[in-house]
Amino acid sequence: MAEGHNEPNDRRGIGETMIDRLWAERFAREWAANWNAKNLDAILSHYAPEVTFRSPRISVVLGKPQTFVSGLVELRTYWSKALAEVKDLRFSITSIGIGGDALTIIYVNHRGDHVCETLVFGQDGTIVEGIVTYLSPLHQ
């Protein structure tokens, strides 16, 4: 398959070597809209049951030293608590990065943080791993 010509059931829009840009842009817009609407069920619908999700915010939200959660149950628990604590959630996408089986969404959140969220897709098109990092300027 050439890039941009994908099988209809391929949720990732994967061509021969990388995720299709138009699919990635649609996915990122839908992802942000679901977060901004606090629609947890829609957000989680893209994740595999065995997902691993890494974020430095996990320890803050869950109140214990933990940098990742495993599985949909733990991910739902984490995000449910996080969403309950935030009144004015807003993710504004600034750009995306596209890879062979991964998509990085770069956005500014409601706290003004510049965030990179990399989502790795499995063969079935669901997200098997998510990694959140926060951007900061290099010290001169």
CNS distance restraints for C-alpha pairs under 8 A (distance, minus, plus):
assign (resid   1 and name CA) (resid   5 and name CA) 6.09 0.50 0.50
assign (resid   1 and name CA) (resid   6 and name CA) 6.56 0.50 0.50
assign (resid   1 and name CA) (resid  15 and name CA) 5.62 0.50 0.50
assign (resid   1 and name CA) (resid  16 and name CA) 5.62 0.50 0.50
assign (resid   2 and name CA) (resid   6 and name CA) 7.63 0.50 0.50
assign (resid   2 and name CA) (resid  15 and name CA) 5.43 0.50 0.50
assign (resid   2 and name CA) (resid  16 and name CA) 5.84 0.50 0.50
assign (resid   3 and name CA) (resid  14 and name CA) 7.15 0.50 0.50
assign (resid   3 and name CA) (resid  15 and name CA) 4.22 0.50 0.50
assign (resid   3 and name CA) (resid  16 and name CA) 6.26 0.50 0.50
assign (resid   3 and name CA) (resid  17 and name CA) 7.63 0.50 0.50
assign (resid   3 and name CA) (resid  18 and name CA) 7.27 0.50 0.50
assign (resid   3 and name CA) (resid  19 and name CA) 7.69 0.50 0.50
assign (resid   3 and name CA) (resid  20 and name CA) 6.04 0.50 0.50
assign (resid   4 and name CA) (resid  13 and name CA) 7.34 0.50 0.50
assign (resid   4 and name CA) (resid  14 and name CA) 7.93 0.50 0.50
assign (resid   4 and name CA) (resid  15 and name CA) 6.37 0.50 0.50
assign (resid   4 and name CA) (resid  20 and name CA) 5.51 0.50 0.50
assign (resid   4 and name CA) (resid  21 and name CA) 7.81 0.50 0.50
assign (resid   4 and name CA) (resid  22 and name CA) 7.88 0.50 0.50
assign (resid   5 and name CA) (resid  15 and name CA) 6.70 0.50 0.50
assign (resid   6 and name CA) (resid  10 and name CA) 6.76 0.50 0.50
assign (resid   6 and name CA) (resid  13 and name CA) 5.75 0.50 0.50
assign (resid   6 and name CA) (resid  14 and name CA) 6.48 0.50 0.50
assign (resid   6 and name CA) (resid  15 and name CA) 6.13 0.50 0.50
assign (resid   7 and name CA) (resid  13 and name CA) 7.70 0.50 0.50
assign (resid  10 and name CA) (resid  14 and name CA) 7.01 0.50 0.50
assign (resid  10 and name CA) (resid 124 and name CA) 7.57 0.50 0.50
assign (resid  10 and name CA) (resid 125 and name CA) 6.38 0.50 0.50
assign (resid  11 and name CA) (resid 124 and name CA) 7.81 0.50 0.50
assign (resid  11 and name CA) (resid 125 and name CA) 5.07 0.50 0.50
assign (resid  11 and name CA) (resid 126 and name CA) 7.71 0.50 0.50
assign (resid  12 and name CA) (resid  19 and name CA) 6.38 0.50 0.50
assign (resid  12 and name CA) (resid  20 and name CA) 7.64 0.50 0.50
assign (resid  12 and name CA) (resid  23 and name CA) 7.04 0.50 0.50
assign (resid  12 and name CA) (resid  24 and name CA) 7.61 0.50 0.50
assign (resid  12 and name CA) (resid 121 and name CA) 7.32 0.50 0.50
assign (resid  12 and name CA) (resid 125 and name CA) 5.42 0.50 0.50
assign (resid  13 and name CA) (resid  19 and name CA) 5.53 0.50 0.50
assign (resid  13 and name CA) (resid  20 and name CA) 5.09 0.50 0.50
assign (resid  13 and name CA) (resid  23 and name CA) 5.62 0.50 0.50
assign (resid  13 and name CA) (resid  24 and name CA) 7.55 0.50 0.50
assign (resid  14 and name CA) (resid  18 and name CA) 5.66 0.50 0.50
assign (resid  14 and name CA) (resid  19 and name CA) 4.22 0.50 0.50
assign (resid  14 and name CA) (resid  20 and name CA) 5.64 0.50 0.50
assign (resid  14 and name CA) (resid 100 and name CA) 7.46 0.50 0.50
assign (resid  14 and name CA) (resid 101 and name CA) 7.54 0.50 0.50
assign (resid  15 and name CA) (resid  19 and name CA) 6.06 0.50 0.50
assign (resid  15 and name CA) (resid  20 and name CA) 6.35 0.50 0.50
assign (resid  17 and name CA) (resid 100 and name CA) 5.40 0.50 0.50
assign (resid  18 and name CA) (resid  98 and name CA) 7.00 0.50 0.50
assign (resid  18 and name CA) (resid  99 and name CA) 5.30 0.50 0.50
assign (resid  18 and name CA) (resid 100 and name CA) 3.81 0.50 0.50
assign (resid  18 and name CA) (resid 101 and name CA) 6.62 0.50 0.50
assign (resid  19 and name CA) (resid  23 and name CA) 7.52 0.50 0.50
assign (resid  19 and name CA) (resid  24 and name CA) 6.86 0.50 0.50
assign (resid  19 and name CA) (resid  98 and name CA) 6.18 0.50 0.50
assign (resid  19 and name CA) (resid  99 and name CA) 6.12 0.50 0.50
assign (resid  19 and name CA) (resid 100 and name CA) 5.74 0.50 0.50
assign (resid  19 and name CA) (resid 101 and name CA) 6.53 0.50 0.50
assign (resid  19 and name CA) (resid 102 and name CA) 7.44 0.50 0.50
assign (resid  19 and name CA) (resid 103 and name CA) 7.68 0.50 0.50
assign (resid  20 and name CA) (resid  24 and name CA) 6.17 0.50 0.50
assign (resid  20 and name CA) (resid  98 and name CA) 7.99 0.50 0.50
assign (resid  21 and name CA) (resid  25 and name CA) 6.14 0.50 0.50
assign (resid  21 and name CA) (resid  98 and name CA) 7.16 0.50 0.50
assign (resid  22 and name CA) (resid  26 and name CA) 6.27 0.50 0.50
assign (resid  23 and name CA) (resid  27 and name CA) 6.06 0.50 0.50
assign (resid  24 and name CA) (resid  28 and name CA) 6.05 0.50 0.50
assign (resid  24 and name CA) (resid  96 and name CA) 7.87 0.50 0.50
assign (resid  24 and name CA) (resid  98 and name CA) 7.40 0.50 0.50
assign (resid  24 and name CA) (resid 103 and name CA) 7.11 0.50 0.50
assign (resid  25 and name CA) (resid  29 and name CA) 6.20 0.50 0.50
assign (resid  25 and name CA) (resid  96 and name CA) 7.53 0.50 0.50
assign (resid  26 and name CA) (resid  30 and name CA) 6.17 0.50 0.50
assign (resid  27 and name CA) (resid  31 and name CA) 5.94 0.50 0.50
assign (resid  28 and name CA) (resid  32 and name CA) 6.18 0.50 0.50
assign (resid  28 and name CA) (resid  93 and name CA) 7.81 0.50 0.50
assign (resid  28 and name CA) (resid  96 and name CA) 7.76 0.50 0.50
assign (resid  28 and name CA) (resid 105 and name CA) 6.66 0.50 0.50
assign (resid  29 and name CA) (resid  33 and name CA) 6.14 0.50 0.50
assign (resid  29 and name CA) (resid  93 and name CA) 7.79 0.50 0.50
assign (resid  30 and name CA) (resid  34 and name CA) 6.09 0.50 0.50
assign (resid  31 and name CA) (resid  35 and name CA) 6.33 0.50 0.50
assign (resid  31 and name CA) (resid  43 and name CA) 6.74 0.50 0.50
assign (resid  32 and name CA) (resid  36 and name CA) 6.01 0.50 0.50
assign (resid  32 and name CA) (resid  91 and name CA) 5.92 0.50 0.50
assign (resid  32 and name CA) (resid  92 and name CA) 7.18 0.50 0.50
assign (resid  32 and name CA) (resid  93 and name CA) 7.33 0.50 0.50
assign (resid  33 and name CA) (resid  37 and name CA) 6.09 0.50 0.50
assign (resid  34 and name CA) (resid  38 and name CA) 6.02 0.50 0.50
assign (resid  34 and name CA) (resid  39 and name CA) 5.17 0.50 0.50
assign (resid  34 and name CA) (resid  40 and name CA) 7.42 0.50 0.50
assign (resid  34 and name CA) (resid  42 and name CA) 6.42 0.50 0.50
assign (resid  34 and name CA) (resid  43 and name CA) 6.09 0.50 0.50
assign (resid  35 and name CA) (resid  39 and name CA) 6.17 0.50 0.50
assign (resid  35 and name CA) (resid  40 and name CA) 7.40 0.50 0.50
assign (resid  35 and name CA) (resid  43 and name CA) 6.97 0.50 0.50
assign (resid  35 and name CA) (resid  89 and name CA) 7.67 0.50 0.50
assign (resid  35 and name CA) (resid  90 and name CA) 7.53 0.50 0.50
assign (resid  35 and name CA) (resid  91 and name CA) 7.17 0.50 0.50
assign (resid  36 and name CA) (resid  89 and name CA) 5.97 0.50 0.50
assign (resid  36 and name CA) (resid  90 and name CA) 5.29 0.50 0.50
assign (resid  36 and name CA) (resid  91 and name CA) 6.41 0.50 0.50
assign (resid  38 and name CA) (resid  83 and name CA) 6.93 0.50 0.50
assign (resid  38 and name CA) (resid  89 and name CA) 7.88 0.50 0.50
assign (resid  39 and name CA) (resid  43 and name CA) 6.33 0.50 0.50
assign (resid  40 and name CA) (resid  44 and name CA) 6.04 0.50 0.50
assign (resid  40 and name CA) (resid  76 and name CA) 7.76 0.50 0.50
assign (resid  40 and name CA) (resid  79 and name CA) 7.67 0.50 0.50
assign (resid  40 and name CA) (resid  80 and name CA) 7.52 0.50 0.50
assign (resid  41 and name CA) (resid  45 and name CA) 6.10 0.50 0.50
assign (resid  42 and name CA) (resid  46 and name CA) 7.54 0.50 0.50
assign (resid  43 and name CA) (resid  47 and name CA) 7.90 0.50 0.50
assign (resid  44 and name CA) (resid  72 and name CA) 7.57 0.50 0.50
assign (resid  44 and name CA) (resid  76 and name CA) 7.51 0.50 0.50
assign (resid  46 and name CA) (resid 126 and name CA) 5.30 0.50 0.50
assign (resid  46 and name CA) (resid 127 and name CA) 6.04 0.50 0.50
assign (resid  47 and name CA) (resid  51 and name CA) 6.40 0.50 0.50
assign (resid  47 and name CA) (resid  72 and name CA) 7.35 0.50 0.50
assign (resid  47 and name CA) (resid 126 and name CA) 5.10 0.50 0.50
assign (resid  47 and name CA) (resid 127 and name CA) 4.48 0.50 0.50
assign (resid  47 and name CA) (resid 128 and name CA) 6.44 0.50 0.50
assign (resid  48 and name CA) (resid  71 and name CA) 7.73 0.50 0.50
assign (resid  48 and name CA) (resid  72 and name CA) 7.25 0.50 0.50
assign (resid  48 and name CA) (resid 126 and name CA) 5.22 0.50 0.50
assign (resid  48 and name CA) (resid 127 and name CA) 5.53 0.50 0.50
assign (resid  48 and name CA) (resid 128 and name CA) 5.46 0.50 0.50
assign (resid  49 and name CA) (resid  71 and name CA) 5.42 0.50 0.50
assign (resid  49 and name CA) (resid  72 and name CA) 5.24 0.50 0.50
assign (resid  50 and name CA) (resid  70 and name CA) 6.64 0.50 0.50
assign (resid  50 and name CA) (resid  71 and name CA) 4.57 0.50 0.50
assign (resid  50 and name CA) (resid  72 and name CA) 6.80 0.50 0.50
assign (resid  50 and name CA) (resid 128 and name CA) 6.62 0.50 0.50
assign (resid  51 and name CA) (resid  70 and name CA) 5.84 0.50 0.50
assign (resid  51 and name CA) (resid  71 and name CA) 4.90 0.50 0.50
assign (resid  51 and name CA) (resid  72 and name CA) 6.52 0.50 0.50
assign (resid  51 and name CA) (resid 127 and name CA) 6.71 0.50 0.50
assign (resid  51 and name CA) (resid 128 and name CA) 4.38 0.50 0.50
assign (resid  51 and name CA) (resid 129 and name CA) 5.38 0.50 0.50
assign (resid  51 and name CA) (resid 130 and name CA) 7.73 0.50 0.50
assign (resid  52 and name CA) (resid  68 and name CA) 6.84 0.50 0.50
assign (resid  52 and name CA) (resid  69 and name CA) 5.82 0.50 0.50
assign (resid  52 and name CA) (resid  70 and name CA) 4.53 0.50 0.50
assign (resid  52 and name CA) (resid  71 and name CA) 6.22 0.50 0.50
assign (resid  52 and name CA) (resid 128 and name CA) 6.36 0.50 0.50
assign (resid  52 and name CA) (resid 129 and name CA) 4.84 0.50 0.50
assign (resid  52 and name CA) (resid 130 and name CA) 6.45 0.50 0.50
assign (resid  53 and name CA) (resid  68 and name CA) 5.39 0.50 0.50
assign (resid  53 and name CA) (resid  69 and name CA) 5.37 0.50 0.50
assign (resid  53 and name CA) (resid  70 and name CA) 6.49 0.50 0.50
assign (resid  53 and name CA) (resid  75 and name CA) 7.23 0.50 0.50
assign (resid  53 and name CA) (resid 129 and name CA) 5.60 0.50 0.50
assign (resid  53 and name CA) (resid 130 and name CA) 4.59 0.50 0.50
assign (resid  53 and name CA) (resid 131 and name CA) 6.00 0.50 0.50
assign (resid  54 and name CA) (resid  58 and name CA) 7.69 0.50 0.50
assign (resid  54 and name CA) (resid  67 and name CA) 5.74 0.50 0.50
assign (resid  54 and name CA) (resid  68 and name CA) 4.20 0.50 0.50
assign (resid  54 and name CA) (resid  69 and name CA) 6.65 0.50 0.50
assign (resid  54 and name CA) (resid 129 and name CA) 7.98 0.50 0.50
assign (resid  54 and name CA) (resid 130 and name CA) 6.07 0.50 0.50
assign (resid  54 and name CA) (resid 131 and name CA) 4.78 0.50 0.50
assign (resid  54 and name CA) (resid 132 and name CA) 6.09 0.50 0.50
assign (resid  55 and name CA) (resid  67 and name CA) 5.74 0.50 0.50
assign (resid  55 and name CA) (resid  68 and name CA) 6.20 0.50 0.50
assign (resid  55 and name CA) (resid 131 and name CA) 6.17 0.50 0.50
assign (resid  55 and name CA) (resid 132 and name CA) 4.86 0.50 0.50
assign (resid  55 and name CA) (resid 133 and name CA) 6.76 0.50 0.50
assign (resid  56 and name CA) (resid  60 and name CA) 7.70 0.50 0.50
assign (resid  56 and name CA) (resid  67 and name CA) 5.69 0.50 0.50
assign (resid  56 and name CA) (resid 132 and name CA) 7.39 0.50 0.50
assign (resid  56 and name CA) (resid 133 and name CA) 7.45 0.50 0.50
assign (resid  57 and name CA) (resid  61 and name CA) 6.17 0.50 0.50
assign (resid  57 and name CA) (resid  67 and name CA) 7.65 0.50 0.50
assign (resid  58 and name CA) (resid  62 and name CA) 5.89 0.50 0.50
assign (resid  58 and name CA) (resid  63 and name CA) 7.96 0.50 0.50
assign (resid  58 and name CA) (resid  66 and name CA) 6.25 0.50 0.50
assign (resid  58 and name CA) (resid  67 and name CA) 5.82 0.50 0.50
assign (resid  58 and name CA) (resid  68 and name CA) 6.68 0.50 0.50
assign (resid  58 and name CA) (resid  69 and name CA) 7.90 0.50 0.50
assign (resid  58 and name CA) (resid  78 and name CA) 6.93 0.50 0.50
assign (resid  59 and name CA) (resid  63 and name CA) 5.38 0.50 0.50
assign (resid  59 and name CA) (resid  64 and name CA) 5.06 0.50 0.50
assign (resid  59 and name CA) (resid  65 and name CA) 5.04 0.50 0.50
assign (resid  59 and name CA) (resid  66 and name CA) 4.89 0.50 0.50
assign (resid  59 and name CA) (resid  67 and name CA) 6.21 0.50 0.50
assign (resid  60 and name CA) (resid  64 and name CA) 7.12 0.50 0.50
assign (resid  61 and name CA) (resid  78 and name CA) 7.00 0.50 0.50
assign (resid  61 and name CA) (resid  81 and name CA) 6.71 0.50 0.50
assign (resid  61 and name CA) (resid  82 and name CA) 5.97 0.50 0.50
assign (resid  62 and name CA) (resid  78 and name CA) 6.70 0.50 0.50
assign (resid  62 and name CA) (resid  81 and name CA) 7.63 0.50 0.50
assign (resid  69 and name CA) (resid  74 and name CA) 5.75 0.50 0.50
assign (resid  69 and name CA) (resid  75 and name CA) 6.00 0.50 0.50
assign (resid  69 and name CA) (resid  78 and name CA) 7.90 0.50 0.50
assign (resid  70 and name CA) (resid  74 and name CA) 6.00 0.50 0.50
assign (resid  70 and name CA) (resid  75 and name CA) 6.81 0.50 0.50
assign (resid  71 and name CA) (resid  75 and name CA) 6.24 0.50 0.50
assign (resid  72 and name CA) (resid  76 and name CA) 5.89 0.50 0.50
assign (resid  73 and name CA) (resid  77 and name CA) 6.25 0.50 0.50
assign (resid  74 and name CA) (resid  78 and name CA) 6.19 0.50 0.50
assign (resid  75 and name CA) (resid  79 and name CA) 6.11 0.50 0.50
assign (resid  76 and name CA) (resid  80 and name CA) 5.77 0.50 0.50
assign (resid  77 and name CA) (resid  81 and name CA) 6.30 0.50 0.50
assign (resid  78 and name CA) (resid  82 and name CA) 6.22 0.50 0.50
assign (resid  79 and name CA) (resid  83 and name CA) 5.92 0.50 0.50
assign (resid  80 and name CA) (resid  84 and name CA) 6.16 0.50 0.50
assign (resid  81 and name CA) (resid  85 and name CA) 6.47 0.50 0.50
assign (resid  82 and name CA) (resid  86 and name CA) 6.69 0.50 0.50
assign (resid  83 and name CA) (resid  87 and name CA) 7.86 0.50 0.50
assign (resid  83 and name CA) (resid  89 and name CA) 7.91 0.50 0.50
assign (resid  88 and name CA) (resid 110 and name CA) 6.65 0.50 0.50
assign (resid  89 and name CA) (resid 109 and name CA) 7.30 0.50 0.50
assign (resid  89 and name CA) (resid 110 and name CA) 5.43 0.50 0.50
assign (resid  90 and name CA) (resid 109 and name CA) 5.57 0.50 0.50
assign (resid  90 and name CA) (resid 110 and name CA) 4.83 0.50 0.50
assign (resid  91 and name CA) (resid 107 and name CA) 6.18 0.50 0.50
assign (resid  91 and name CA) (resid 108 and name CA) 5.77 0.50 0.50
assign (resid  91 and name CA) (resid 109 and name CA) 4.58 0.50 0.50
assign (resid  91 and name CA) (resid 110 and name CA) 6.48 0.50 0.50
assign (resid  92 and name CA) (resid 107 and name CA) 5.26 0.50 0.50
assign (resid  92 and name CA) (resid 108 and name CA) 5.26 0.50 0.50
assign (resid  92 and name CA) (resid 109 and name CA) 6.45 0.50 0.50
assign (resid  93 and name CA) (resid 105 and name CA) 6.95 0.50 0.50
assign (resid  93 and name CA) (resid 106 and name CA) 5.85 0.50 0.50
assign (resid  93 and name CA) (resid 107 and name CA) 4.08 0.50 0.50
assign (resid  93 and name CA) (resid 108 and name CA) 6.50 0.50 0.50
assign (resid  94 and name CA) (resid 106 and name CA) 5.71 0.50 0.50
assign (resid  94 and name CA) (resid 107 and name CA) 5.10 0.50 0.50
assign (resid  94 and name CA) (resid 108 and name CA) 7.17 0.50 0.50
assign (resid  95 and name CA) (resid 105 and name CA) 6.40 0.50 0.50
assign (resid  95 and name CA) (resid 106 and name CA) 5.25 0.50 0.50
assign (resid  95 and name CA) (resid 107 and name CA) 6.97 0.50 0.50
assign (resid  96 and name CA) (resid 103 and name CA) 7.04 0.50 0.50
assign (resid  96 and name CA) (resid 104 and name CA) 5.46 0.50 0.50
assign (resid  96 and name CA) (resid 105 and name CA) 4.65 0.50 0.50
assign (resid  96 and name CA) (resid 106 and name CA) 5.72 0.50 0.50
assign (resid  97 and name CA) (resid 103 and name CA) 5.71 0.50 0.50
assign (resid  97 and name CA) (resid 104 and name CA) 4.73 0.50 0.50
assign (resid  97 and name CA) (resid 105 and name CA) 6.53 0.50 0.50
assign (resid  97 and name CA) (resid 106 and name CA) 7.85 0.50 0.50
assign (resid  98 and name CA) (resid 102 and name CA) 6.32 0.50 0.50
assign (resid  98 and name CA) (resid 103 and name CA) 4.84 0.50 0.50
assign (resid  98 and name CA) (resid 104 and name CA) 6.44 0.50 0.50
assign (resid  99 and name CA) (resid 103 and name CA) 6.03 0.50 0.50
assign (resid 101 and name CA) (resid 120 and name CA) 5.82 0.50 0.50
assign (resid 101 and name CA) (resid 121 and name CA) 5.46 0.50 0.50
assign (resid 101 and name CA) (resid 122 and name CA) 7.43 0.50 0.50
assign (resid 102 and name CA) (resid 118 and name CA) 6.64 0.50 0.50
assign (resid 102 and name CA) (resid 119 and name CA) 5.42 0.50 0.50
assign (resid 102 and name CA) (resid 120 and name CA) 4.29 0.50 0.50
assign (resid 102 and name CA) (resid 121 and name CA) 5.94 0.50 0.50
assign (resid 103 and name CA) (resid 118 and name CA) 5.62 0.50 0.50
assign (resid 103 and name CA) (resid 119 and name CA) 5.29 0.50 0.50
assign (resid 103 and name CA) (resid 120 and name CA) 6.64 0.50 0.50
assign (resid 104 and name CA) (resid 116 and name CA) 6.34 0.50 0.50
assign (resid 104 and name CA) (resid 117 and name CA) 5.34 0.50 0.50
assign (resid 104 and name CA) (resid 118 and name CA) 4.05 0.50 0.50
assign (resid 104 and name CA) (resid 119 and name CA) 6.16 0.50 0.50
assign (resid 105 and name CA) (resid 116 and name CA) 5.72 0.50 0.50
assign (resid 105 and name CA) (resid 117 and name CA) 5.19 0.50 0.50
assign (resid 105 and name CA) (resid 118 and name CA) 6.36 0.50 0.50
assign (resid 106 and name CA) (resid 114 and name CA) 7.21 0.50 0.50
assign (resid 106 and name CA) (resid 115 and name CA) 5.60 0.50 0.50
assign (resid 106 and name CA) (resid 116 and name CA) 4.48 0.50 0.50
assign (resid 106 and name CA) (resid 117 and name CA) 6.40 0.50 0.50
assign (resid 107 and name CA) (resid 114 and name CA) 5.81 0.50 0.50
assign (resid 107 and name CA) (resid 115 and name CA) 5.33 0.50 0.50
assign (resid 107 and name CA) (resid 116 and name CA) 6.61 0.50 0.50
assign (resid 108 and name CA) (resid 112 and name CA) 5.75 0.50 0.50
assign (resid 108 and name CA) (resid 113 and name CA) 5.47 0.50 0.50
assign (resid 108 and name CA) (resid 114 and name CA) 4.59 0.50 0.50
assign (resid 108 and name CA) (resid 115 and name CA) 6.06 0.50 0.50
assign (resid 109 and name CA) (resid 113 and name CA) 5.50 0.50 0.50
assign (resid 109 and name CA) (resid 114 and name CA) 6.74 0.50 0.50
assign (resid 109 and name CA) (resid 115 and name CA) 7.25 0.50 0.50
assign (resid 113 and name CA) (resid 134 and name CA) 6.94 0.50 0.50
assign (resid 113 and name CA) (resid 135 and name CA) 7.57 0.50 0.50
assign (resid 114 and name CA) (resid 134 and name CA) 5.93 0.50 0.50
assign (resid 114 and name CA) (resid 135 and name CA) 5.42 0.50 0.50
assign (resid 114 and name CA) (resid 136 and name CA) 7.70 0.50 0.50
assign (resid 115 and name CA) (resid 132 and name CA) 7.03 0.50 0.50
assign (resid 115 and name CA) (resid 133 and name CA) 5.90 0.50 0.50
assign (resid 115 and name CA) (resid 134 and name CA) 4.58 0.50 0.50
assign (resid 115 and name CA) (resid 135 and name CA) 5.88 0.50 0.50
assign (resid 116 and name CA) (resid 132 and name CA) 5.76 0.50 0.50
assign (resid 116 and name CA) (resid 133 and name CA) 5.27 0.50 0.50
assign (resid 116 and name CA) (resid 134 and name CA) 6.20 0.50 0.50
assign (resid 116 and name CA) (resid 135 and name CA) 7.17 0.50 0.50
assign (resid 117 and name CA) (resid 130 and name CA) 6.84 0.50 0.50
assign (resid 117 and name CA) (resid 131 and name CA) 5.66 0.50 0.50
assign (resid 117 and name CA) (resid 132 and name CA) 4.47 0.50 0.50
assign (resid 117 and name CA) (resid 133 and name CA) 6.49 0.50 0.50
assign (resid 118 and name CA) (resid 130 and name CA) 5.58 0.50 0.50
assign (resid 118 and name CA) (resid 131 and name CA) 5.16 0.50 0.50
assign (resid 118 and name CA) (resid 132 and name CA) 6.46 0.50 0.50
assign (resid 119 and name CA) (resid 127 and name CA) 6.19 0.50 0.50
assign (resid 119 and name CA) (resid 128 and name CA) 7.67 0.50 0.50
assign (resid 119 and name CA) (resid 129 and name CA) 5.91 0.50 0.50
assign (resid 119 and name CA) (resid 130 and name CA) 4.59 0.50 0.50
assign (resid 119 and name CA) (resid 131 and name CA) 6.68 0.50 0.50
assign (resid 120 and name CA) (resid 127 and name CA) 5.53 0.50 0.50
assign (resid 120 and name CA) (resid 128 and name CA) 5.84 0.50 0.50
assign (resid 120 and name CA) (resid 129 and name CA) 5.11 0.50 0.50
assign (resid 120 and name CA) (resid 130 and name CA) 6.29 0.50 0.50
assign (resid 121 and name CA) (resid 125 and name CA) 5.57 0.50 0.50
assign (resid 121 and name CA) (resid 126 and name CA) 5.41 0.50 0.50
assign (resid 121 and name CA) (resid 127 and name CA) 4.35 0.50 0.50
assign (resid 121 and name CA) (resid 128 and name CA) 5.64 0.50 0.50
assign (resid 121 and name CA) (resid 129 and name CA) 7.21 0.50 0.50
assign (resid 122 and name CA) (resid 126 and name CA) 5.63 0.50 0.50
assign (resid 122 and name CA) (resid 127 and name CA) 6.06 0.50 0.50
assign (resid 122 and name CA) (resid 128 and name CA) 5.71 0.50 0.50
